[in-house]
């Protein structure tokens, strides 16, 4: 398998997020030939305003950094919580910044849904909303790399990782499936 770069994006800003822990774990168990990088700049993104994304407008450094991270990745793996029945605002904001530059256009995307028993809907509305947004930006959703991987806070170790063998295997499998997906430039 050729070297593949996968960008990991957590939809949560929470320090103890199980979604972020799941992506950190994916990074830790990353198969050979795949480079997984966790994007950590979501909190720095300004609120999306189409006027700020118009041709000729100066590009905010945080937006440029996020766009470069997406552009340099061959695929994107997401994990997000559900807030108030939808995507968290900060994560939706990140996605809105991808519309103007077409960064996710035909880019393979998958997700790990970490929602556990405490989530009454299993984050179904958040992932339905994510699917809608990804369709709008013409991302290439890799269905096999979209998995429910329930994580409880008690599973997250002091190192911020999850030791559970099944969770680790599913995270590794998602990365492998994304790495094998046709690339946007191919």
C-alpha positions as CSV (number, residue, x, y, z in Angstrom):
1,X,0.0,0.0,0.0
2,X,1.5,3.4,-0.9
3,X,2.1,6.0,1.8
4,X,-1.2,7.7,2.7
5,X,-1.9,10.7,4.8
6,X,-5.1,10.8,6.9
7,X,-6.2,13.9,8.7
8,X,-8.0,13.2,12.0
9,X,-10.6,15.8,12.9
10,X,-12.5,15.8,16.2
11,X,-15.8,17.7,16.3
12,X,-15.3,18.4,20.1
13,X,-13.4,21.1,21.8
14,X,-13.8,19.4,25.2
15,X,-10.5,18.5,26.9
16,X,-11.7,15.1,27.9
17,X,-13.6,14.3,24.7
18,X,-14.1,10.6,24.0
19,X,-14.2,11.6,20.3
20,X,-10.7,13.1,20.5
21,X,-9.5,10.1,22.5
22,X,-10.8,7.8,19.8
23,X,-8.9,9.7,17.2
24,X,-5.7,9.8,19.3
25,X,-6.0,6.1,19.6
26,X,-6.4,5.7,15.9
27,X,-3.2,7.8,15.5
28,X,-1.4,5.5,18.0
29,X,-2.4,2.3,16.2
30,X,-1.9,3.7,12.7
31,X,-0.9,0.9,10.3
32,X,2.4,0.9,8.5
33,X,2.3,3.0,5.3
34,X,-0.3,5.5,6.8
35,X,0.5,8.7,8.5
36,X,-2.3,10.0,10.7
37,X,-2.3,13.6,12.0
38,X,-4.7,15.0,14.5
39,X,-5.9,18.5,13.6
40,X,-5.9,20.7,16.7
41,X,-6.8,24.2,15.3
42,X,-10.6,24.1,15.3
43,X,-10.9,26.5,18.4
44,X,-8.8,29.1,16.5
45,X,-11.1,29.4,13.5
46,X,-13.0,32.6,13.3
47,X,-16.8,32.4,12.8
48,X,-17.5,31.8,9.2
49,X,-18.6,34.8,7.2
50,X,-18.8,34.6,3.4
51,X,-17.5,38.1,3.2
52,X,-14.3,37.0,4.8
53,X,-14.0,34.2,2.2
54,X,-14.6,36.3,-0.9
55,X,-12.0,36.3,-3.6
56,X,-9.3,38.9,-2.7
57,X,-10.1,38.9,1.0
58,X,-7.2,38.3,3.3
59,X,-7.2,34.7,4.6
60,X,-7.1,34.3,8.4
61,X,-4.1,32.3,9.5
62,X,-6.2,29.6,11.3
63,X,-8.3,29.1,8.1
64,X,-5.2,28.9,6.0
65,X,-3.7,26.3,8.4
66,X,-6.9,24.2,8.4
67,X,-7.2,24.3,4.6
68,X,-3.5,23.3,4.2
69,X,-4.0,20.4,6.6
70,X,-7.0,19.2,4.5
71,X,-5.3,19.8,1.2
72,X,-2.2,17.8,2.2
73,X,-4.2,14.8,3.4
74,X,-5.3,12.0,1.2
75,X,-8.3,11.3,3.3
76,X,-10.1,12.6,6.5
77,X,-11.3,10.7,9.5
78,X,-13.8,12.4,11.7
79,X,-15.3,11.8,15.2
80,X,-17.9,14.2,16.6
81,X,-20.3,14.4,19.4
82,X,-23.9,15.5,19.0
83,X,-24.9,18.7,20.7
84,X,-28.6,19.8,20.9
85,X,-29.5,17.3,18.2
86,X,-26.9,18.3,15.6
87,X,-23.2,18.9,14.9
88,X,-21.4,21.0,17.5
89,X,-21.2,24.7,16.3
90,X,-17.4,24.8,16.2
91,X,-17.2,21.7,14.0
92,X,-20.0,23.0,11.7
93,X,-18.0,26.2,11.5
94,X,-14.9,24.3,10.4
95,X,-17.0,22.5,7.7
96,X,-18.3,25.8,6.5
97,X,-14.8,27.1,5.9
98,X,-14.2,24.1,3.5
99,X,-17.0,25.2,1.1
100,X,-15.2,28.1,-0.5
101,X,-11.9,26.4,-1.3
102,X,-13.4,22.9,-2.2
103,X,-10.9,21.3,0.1
104,X,-13.1,18.2,0.7
105,X,-14.2,17.9,-2.9
106,X,-13.9,14.2,-3.8
107,X,-11.7,13.6,-0.8
108,X,-12.3,10.3,0.9
109,X,-13.9,10.8,4.3
110,X,-15.0,8.4,7.0
111,X,-16.1,8.7,10.6
112,X,-15.9,6.9,14.0
113,X,-19.1,7.5,16.0
114,X,-18.0,7.3,19.7
115,X,-21.5,7.8,21.1
116,X,-22.1,5.4,23.9
117,X,-25.0,4.4,26.1
118,X,-25.2,7.9,27.6
119,X,-26.3,9.3,24.2
120,X,-30.0,8.9,23.8
121,X,-29.9,9.0,20.0
122,X,-26.5,7.5,19.5
123,X,-25.5,10.8,17.8
124,X,-27.7,9.8,14.8
125,X,-28.7,13.3,14.1
126,X,-25.2,14.6,14.2
127,X,-24.0,12.0,11.7
128,X,-27.1,12.6,9.5
129,X,-26.2,16.3,9.5
130,X,-22.5,15.4,8.8
131,X,-23.5,13.2,5.9
132,X,-25.6,16.1,4.5
133,X,-22.8,18.6,4.7
134,X,-20.3,16.2,3.2
135,X,-22.7,15.6,0.3
136,X,-23.0,19.4,-0.2
137,X,-19.2,19.8,-0.4
138,X,-19.0,16.6,-2.6
139,X,-16.7,14.7,-0.3
140,X,-16.3,11.0,-1.1
141,X,-17.8,9.3,1.9
142,X,-16.2,5.8,2.3
143,X,-19.1,3.9,3.8
144,X,-17.0,1.0,5.1
145,X,-14.9,3.6,7.0
146,X,-18.0,5.0,8.8
147,X,-18.3,3.0,12.0
148,X,-20.0,3.0,15.4
149,X,-17.3,2.6,18.0
150,X,-18.9,3.3,21.3
151,X,-16.5,4.7,23.9
152,X,-17.2,5.3,27.6
153,X,-15.2,7.9,29.5
154,X,-14.0,5.1,31.8
155,X,-12.2,3.5,28.8
156,X,-10.0,6.6,28.3
157,X,-6.7,6.1,30.1
158,X,-4.6,8.8,31.8
159,X,-2.6,9.0,28.6
160,X,-5.7,10.0,26.6
161,X,-5.8,6.7,24.8
162,X,-8.2,3.8,24.7
163,X,-6.6,0.4,25.5
164,X,-9.7,-1.7,24.5
165,X,-8.5,-4.1,21.7
166,X,-11.8,-4.0,19.8
167,X,-11.8,-0.2,19.7
168,X,-8.2,-0.1,18.6
169,X,-8.8,-2.7,15.9
170,X,-11.8,-0.7,14.5
171,X,-9.8,2.5,14.5
172,X,-7.0,0.8,12.6
173,X,-9.5,-0.7,10.2
174,X,-11.0,2.7,9.4
175,X,-7.6,4.2,8.6
176,X,-6.8,1.2,6.4
177,X,-10.0,1.5,4.5
178,X,-9.5,5.3,4.0
179,X,-5.9,4.7,2.8
180,X,-7.2,2.2,0.2
181,X,-9.9,4.6,-1.1
182,X,-9.4,6.2,-4.4
183,X,-7.6,9.6,-3.9
184,X,-9.2,12.8,-4.9
185,X,-6.5,13.4,-7.6
186,X,-6.8,9.9,-8.9
